Amino acid sequence: MKSSGNNSRILIDRFLEMMSAERGAAANTLAAYGRDLEAYADFLAEHHADPSRAEAEDLRQYLAQVEAEGLKTTTAARRLSAVRQFHKFLYGEGLSKTNPAGAVDSPKIRRGLPKVLSIADVDRLLDTAKLRIGKLEGKARLRAERLHCLLELLYATGLRVSELVGLKTRAVTSSNQFITIKGKGGRERLVPVSGRARAAVRRYLASSAEAQPEGSPWLFPSHGAGAHLTRQHFAAELKALAREAGFDQGRISPHVLRHAFASHLLAGGADLRAVQQMLGHADISTTQIYTHVQSERLKAAVESFHPLAKRN
């Protein structure tokens, strides 16, 4: 921090301590908040202001500067979110007399719709992954078994890729039809696992039993000491499979399969709250993006096939 003063640093540290202790914020989240708040405190210091005495106009001028820097709308919104929470904390703790952020509007953000595969697309991807197994031998066959298992689990559960590659063997080999996932912010949730996905796990474990590192707890261990498969490695293998299946590689990623899981559930009539819980979204508004996907599909269907749609 350039010249924002010791008081600003103390206030930011207290806020970050609260975020860590009370909300279980991850290290990356804390680091991002720290950077955003230091930039804000530097701006205030240059204008002879202090976070505990800042006014709404100070915050508006700061946002104007952020916009003048040419930053993306999402970046500006993220910075405002950090500042909003910071001022709410200061006011709640009695460290400031007012909450200036309450009088400042957020930048308008239009969220893009996620890329979604059709059920036929997912079937083609899974079929290609399964067929590869019979064509290969040795270590290549084991990698193919692992990839097929990863895809079956991902499409059956909608896990985040970090949650998927970090699964422990005991989590999916018990008689329980659910697995317990520890997601963002340390929040735990129960996710059901289909019989088809469990069967894929059993086949993978039977094929890889001799190759599994002794004592490793991971379902998908890597060659590193005590480590599991990385997100990057899985994504690279998936891209290669997508090319083999005839897809544009840009269309396929682990996150796109998570989107497919949610979209296909909602299309089949699943409850939005249930999908929210399975995805591990803290806010249902995040899950509602998938209802917009369905709405866009319905609109496109009407415009394409309804006999009156093309009439003026």
N, C-alpha and C positions, 0 to 999 in steps of 0.2 A: 504494500500500500504506500502511495507516494507521500501524501501529507494529510491524511484524513484524521490523524490524531489517535492518541492512546484510547480515548473514550470509545471511538468507533470500533476499534479492534476488540475491546473488551465486550462491547454489546454484541458484535458479530459472533465472538467465541461463545458467549452465553446462549445465543440463539442456536448455534450449531450443536452445543452440548444437549440442549433440549431436544432437537431433532433426532439426535442419536439415542438418547436415553429413553425418551417417551414415545417416539414414533418409529424407532428402529431403522432409521434411514441408512442406506448402504453407503460405503465409503465413497463411491463415485458420485452419488447424489450430494453428499456433504461437500465434496470438493467443488462440484458445480455451483452449489449455493454460495460457497465461500468466495469463488471467483466473481460471481455476479454481484454479491454484496460489497466486495472490496471496490469494484468498479463504481458502484453507486456511492459509496462513502468517499471515494476520491473526488467524484463530481461535486458532492456536497461541500467537501473541504475547499475546493477551488472557488466555491460561491459563498464561502464563509458561513456554512451551515453545519449542523450536526444531526445525526439520525434521530436523537431524542427530542429535537426541537424543529424537525423538518415540517414543512407545510405542503398542502396539496399542490401549490404552484411550483414548489421545488421539484416535486415528482413529475409534474407535467413537462417542465423544462428538461429534466433528465431524459424522459421518453422522447422528446423532440430531438435531443442530441443523438440518442440511439438510432432514431429513424434517419437522421442526417448522415450517420456513418454508413448507411446502406445495408444494414443488417437485415436478415430475413424477418418476416412478420413473426414467424415461430420463435426466433431468437428474442425478439422484443417482448413477446408474450411470456417467454420463460423468465426473462429478467424481471418483468413486472410481477410475475407470480412469486418469485423469491422475495422481492421488496414488499409485496402485500403481506406475506406470511411474517416477514421480519417486523413490520410495523404493528401487525396484530399482536405479535408476541410482546413487543415493547409496551404497548398499551395495556395488555392483559397483566403484565408483570408490574405495572405502575412505574415503568421507566420512562414513559412519555405521557403528556397530558391529553394528547389526541391521537387519532389514527388517520393520518392524511391520505392513506391509500384508499380509504373508503369512499372518497369523493372523486376518484379517478377511474375512468372507464378503461376496460381492457381493449387491446387492439383486436379487431375482428379477424378471425381466422376461419378460412374455409377448409375443412378437413377433406382430403381426397378420399375417395372410396378405395378400399383395399382390393388388390388383385385376388380374384377368386377363380378356382378351377371348378369345372363341372364334375358331377359324379363320374361321368364317363372318362374324363381326364384323369381323375384319381385312380380309377380302375386300371386304365392303361399304364400308368406309372407303376402301380403295385404289381401288375402282371409282368411287366418288363423286368422288374426287380426279382421276381420269383423265377422267371425263366432263365435269368443269368446264372442262377445257382447251379442248374443242371449242366451248363456248358463249361463250367470252370472246375479246377482241381486245386488241391493244396491250400496255400494261404489265400489265394485269390477267391477260392470258393468260400472260405470262412469270412472274408470281407463282404462277399455278396450276401451270405446268410445274415451277417450283422446289419447290413444296410436294409435288407428286407424287414428285419425285425424292428429297426428304428422307424421305418416308414409306417408299419402297421400300428406301432404304439403311438406315433405322433398323430396319425389320422383318427385313431380310436379315442384319444384323450385330449387333444388340443394343447398339450403342454408347451411351455416356452422351450426353446431349443436348449437353453442352459439347464432347465429342469430335466429335460429328456436325457441329455448326455451324462448328467450327474446322478441318474437313478442308481440305487443300490440293489443288488440282486435280491436280497430278502424282501424288498418292497413289492416285488411283482411275482414272487414264487410262493407266497402264503396262500392259504385257502380263501382268504378274504377277497371279495370281488372288487374292492376299492383299494386305491393306494393313497397314502398321505403325502402331500406335496408341501414343502416349505417354499413359499414364493417370495415376491417382493416385500420388503419391509418386515420379513420374518413371519408373515401371515401364513397359517396352515389351512389347507383345504383338502377335502376328500374328493377324489376323482374316480369314477367307475372305469373298469377296464373290461372290454368285451372278451368273449370266449375266443374269438378269432385272433385277437392280439395276444392273449395268453398262450394260445397254441403256437404262435410264431416265436414267442419267447422260449417255450419248451424246446422247439426244434433247434433254435439258435444255441441254447445252452448245451443240448446234447451233442451238437456238431463241434462246439468249441471247447468242450470239457477239458481236453488235454492241453489246449493252448492257453487256457485261462491262467494268469499268474497266481501262484499259490498265496492264499491269504488275502487276495484282493477283494474288497467289498463291492466293487463297481460292477454293474451289469455290462457296461461297455468299457473295459479297461484299455489303457493305451500301453505303449512300450515303456513309457517313463515310469520311474519308481513311484508306485502308489498313486498314479494319476489315472484319470479317465479320458476317454475320447474327447477331443476338443470340438467346439462349435464350428471352427473354421474347417477342420478335417471333414466333418460330416457334411457341411455345406458344399465342399468341393466334390465329394463323392456323389452327392445329389445332383449337382450340375452335370456331371459326366453321365449319370443315368438319364437325366432329362434329355440330353443330346441323343443318347441311344434310343430313347422312346419317341424321338421325332419332335420334341418340344423346342421352342425358342428358350434358350437357357435363362433369359431375362424374366421369363414367366414363372420359373420354379425356384423356390427357396423353402427352407424349413418354416419360415413365418407364413408363407403363402398356404402351406398345408394346414397350419393352425387356423388361418382364415377359413379354409375350406371346411374344417371340422365345425366351426361355429355357424357358418352360413348354411351348411347342409342340415344341421340340427334344426335351425329356425325354419328353414323351408319345409321340413318334415313336421312342423307343429310344436317344437319344443318350447317350453316356457322361457322367456327372456331372463328371468331371475336365475333359473337353473343353469343357463348357459353362462351367465355372469359368474356364478360360483365356480363352475368348472374351469373357466378361463383364468380365474383369480383376479378379476378386475375389481379394484376398490370402489369404482364409481360406475353405476349402470349406464351413464351416458357414453362411456367408452364402448360398452357392448352394443349400444343402440346403433352404432355405425353399420352393423350387419343388417338391421331392419331397413336401412336406407339402400343397401345392396339389393335386397329383395324387391323394394319399391321400384328401383330403377329397372330391374328385370321385368316386372309386371308392366311398367309403362312402355318399355321397348316392345313387349309382346303385343300390347294393344295397338301401338302405332304401326306395327308390322303386319298384323293379321286381321284387325277388325275392319269389316267392310266399309264403315263410315269414316275411318281414321284419315283416309287420303282425300276425302271430299272437302271442298272449300265451303 
